[in-house]
Amino acid sequence: MELQRLSLAGRPFVRGYGAGGFTIGELRYAGSLLLLPDRVLAWRPRDPAALEAADLEPLRPFAGTGASLLVIGTGAVPRPIAAPLRAELRSLGLAVEAMTTPAACRTWNLLLAEDRRAAALLVAIP
């Protein structure tokens, strides 16, 4: 699905999602992603139920910079984030909002446009 094009230079806005990946800016990425305000990183998990503390390692440096919100796109259906994982994220100073990946993409774009310090973990939709 194609999202409305936003053009604040250098920011990783999600322009589209589906078919196992995402379009960020003008580039197509396969698989799940971790989005930070200044970069896009590949992210191993394909199933939010399989998330482990080790999957959060890329967030550790970011969490200490004043970020307060982590948006997690759980795929095509909403899925809860396990309590131990939520506790680990809270220990990093991150509040968590889990939602479907399409909703997470829209939310991420709004947070980025508002210049909010946030991160997004997006599970790709086949």
Secondary structure, 3 states (H helix, E strand, C coil): CECCCCCCCCCCCEEEEECCEEEECCEEEECCEEEECCEEEECCCCCHHHCCHHHHHHHHHHHCCCCCEEEEECCCCCCCCCHHHHHHHHHCCCEEEEECHHHHHHHHHHHHHCCCCEEEEECCCC
